[in-house]
Every structure is written in structure tokens, then in C-alpha cells.
């Protein structure tokens, strides 16, 4: 840790820093630079996969709409609903993949700025951490929803077994 001045200020986030700003050491910058590079790769990869899933979802939607026009009337609305729900799930996966990529890439950009700018390390660090907070908030939400769905499916399965 290197402080480059004597007078201090307290930011809105409660960070105490000198007037010139906090600067990481060369060794710390190298660690941050490597992290930023790897995060950028993962972020861009996730965005590309998200775009591919969007394109696949569009094809699936077109296919589902065509298939619904070919179904016999005896098929009932249940099959149509299943087709639409399946397609909507593809779009949901695409959205999650895109958000993961965008937030990871945004954090990577801020980490890279820590290395390439002078006097603004803490600001860039806090912005990067904000992007990571969004990413992990999304993941926690998805995990909780997933656990709830698993519990519901297990209860339904248990009821079905007991009823048989």
C-alpha cells in the first residue's frame, strides 16, 4: 500500500485516502492486470455465448410457432404451452449469460483502469466491485430460485409416490 500525500479526505463510501489518491504497488498492479485480462476473456466469451443463445432462441421460437400451426386440434393447448415455455427458457438463459458477460467485462475494464491510471485506483476498484456485486446478486437469486424449484419438484414427486 502506498499513500502519496499527507492531507486526507473521506469519500462518500467512507474510504480514507490522501489528496493525491491511493496507488497500488507494481506487484499489486501486475496481479490486478492479470485478473482483468482473464475476466475480460470470460466476459467476452459469455457475451458471445449469450448472443448465440439468443439466435438459437429465435430459431426455436420460429420452429415452435410453425409446429403449433401443424398440430392437430386434438393436441390441445397443453403442448402449445410447453413449446412456448421451452422457448422462453432459452431466452432466459440467454439473458443470464449476457448479463454475466456484461457485468464481468465491466468489472474487468475497471480493474484494468486501476493499472493504467494514476490517482484513481480506489474509485475504479469500487466501480469494479459494484459490477461484481450485481453479478453475484444475480447468481444468489438464481441459486435460491433453483433450490426452491427443486424443493417443489421433490414435494410433487413425493406426493405422486405416496398417491400411487
C-alpha positions in Angstrom: 0.0 0.0 0.0 1.4 3.3 -1.0 -0.1 6.7 0.0 1.3 9.6 -2.0 0.4 12.7 0.2 -0.2 13.9 3.7 -3.7 15.6 3.7 -6.6 13.1 3.8 -10.2 13.1 2.8 -13.1 10.7 3.5 -15.1 9.7 0.4 -18.8 9.1 0.3 -18.0 5.4 0.6 -16.1 6.1 3.9 -12.7 5.4 2.4 -9.9 7.5 3.9 -7.4 8.5 1.3 -4.8 11.2 0.7 -5.5 14.1 -1.7 -3.3 12.5 -4.5 -5.2 9.2 -4.3 -4.2 5.7 -3.4 -1.9 3.8 -5.7 -1.3 0.1 -5.7 2.3 -1.2 -5.9 3.8 -2.6 -9.1 3.4 -6.1 -7.9 -0.2 -5.5 -6.9 -0.9 -3.9 -10.3 0.5 -7.0 -12.0 -1.9 -9.2 -10.1 -4.8 -6.8 -11.0 -3.7 -6.7 -14.6 -3.7 -10.5 -14.9 -7.1 -10.7 -13.2 -8.5 -8.0 -15.5 -7.3 -9.9 -18.6 -8.8 -13.2 -17.5 -12.1 -11.5 -16.5 -12.3 -9.7 -19.9 -11.8 -13.1 -21.7 -14.6 -14.7 -19.6 -16.8 -11.7 -20.0 -16.5 -11.5 -23.8 -16.9 -15.3 -24.1 -20.1 -15.1 -22.0 -21.4 -12.3 -24.2 -20.7 -14.3 -27.4 -22.4 -17.4 -26.0 -25.3 -15.2 -24.9 -25.7 -13.8 -28.4 -25.5 -17.4 -29.8 -28.2 -18.5 -27.4 -30.4 -15.5 -28.4 -30.0 -16.5 -32.1 -30.8 -20.2 -31.2 -33.8 -18.9 -29.2 -35.2 -17.0 -32.2 -34.8 -20.1 -34.3 -36.6 -22.2 -31.7 -39.4 -19.6 -31.5 -39.9 -19.7 -35.2 -39.8 -23.5 -35.2 -42.3 -23.6 -32.3 -44.7 -21.2 -33.9 -44.6 -23.3 -37.2 -45.0 -26.5 -35.3 -48.1 -25.1 -33.5 -49.7 -24.4 -36.8 -49.2 -28.1 -37.8 -50.5 -29.6 -34.6 -53.9 -31.4 -34.9 -56.7 -29.9 -32.9 -56.8 -32.9 -30.6 -53.3 -32.0 -29.3 -54.9 -29.4 -27.0 -53.4 -26.2 -25.6 -51.0 -28.1 -23.2 -48.5 -28.9 -25.9 -48.5 -25.3 -27.3 -47.9 -24.0 -23.8 -45.0 -26.4 -23.3 -43.4 -25.3 -26.6 -43.7 -21.6 -25.7 -42.4 -22.2 -22.1 -39.4 -24.1 -23.6 -38.6 -21.2 -25.9 -39.0 -18.7 -23.1 -36.5 -20.7 -21.0 -33.9 -20.4 -23.9 -34.4 -16.6 -23.8 -34.0 -16.6 -20.0 -30.7 -18.5 -20.3 -29.6 -16.0 -23.0 -30.4 -13.0 -20.7 -28.5 -14.6 -17.8 -25.5 -15.3 -20.0 -25.5 -11.8 -21.4 -25.8 -10.1 -18.0 -23.0 -12.3 -16.6 -20.8 -11.3 -19.6 -21.6 -7.7 -19.4 -21.0 -7.3 -15.7 -17.8 -9.4 -15.8 -16.5 -7.4 -18.7 -17.4 -4.1 -17.0 -15.6 -5.2 -13.8 -12.6 -6.2 -15.9 -12.4 -2.8 -17.6 -12.4 -1.1 -14.2 -9.7 -3.4 -12.9 -7.6 -2.6 -16.0 -8.1 1.1 -15.3 -6.6 0.6 -11.8 -3.4 -0.4 -13.6 -3.4 2.2 -16.4 -4.4 5.3 -14.5 -2.8 7.3 -11.7 -4.6 8.6 -8.6 -7.9 6.9 -9.2 -7.3 3.4 -8.0 -9.9 3.3 -5.3 -12.7 4.8 -7.5 -12.0 2.2 -10.2 -11.8 -0.6 -7.6 -15.2 0.4 -6.1 -16.8 0.6 -9.6 -15.4 -2.9 -10.4 -16.7 -4.2 -7.1 -20.1 -2.8 -7.9 -20.2 -4.7 -11.1 -19.2 -7.9 -9.3 -21.9 -7.3 -6.6 -24.5 -7.2 -9.4 -23.1 -10.4 -10.9 -23.1 -12.3 -7.6 -26.5 -10.9 -6.6 -27.9 -12.4 -9.8 -26.2 -15.7 -9.1 -27.5 -15.8 -5.5 -31.0 -15.1 -6.8 -30.7 -17.9 -9.3 -29.4 -20.3 -6.8 -32.3 -19.6 -4.4 -34.9 -19.9 -7.2 -33.3 -23.2 -8.2 -33.3 -24.6 -4.7 -37.0 -23.6 -4.3 -37.9 -25.3 -7.6 -36.0 -28.4 -6.6 -37.9 -28.5 -3.3 -41.2 -28.0 -5.1 -40.4 -30.8 -7.6 -39.4 -33.1 -4.8 -42.6 -32.5 -2.9 -44.6 -33.1 -6.1 -42.7 -36.3 -6.6 -43.2 -37.4 -3.0 -46.9 -36.7 -3.3 -47.1 -38.7 -6.6 -45.3 -41.7 -5.0 -47.5 -41.7 -1.9 -50.6 -41.4 -4.0 -49.6 -44.4 -6.1 
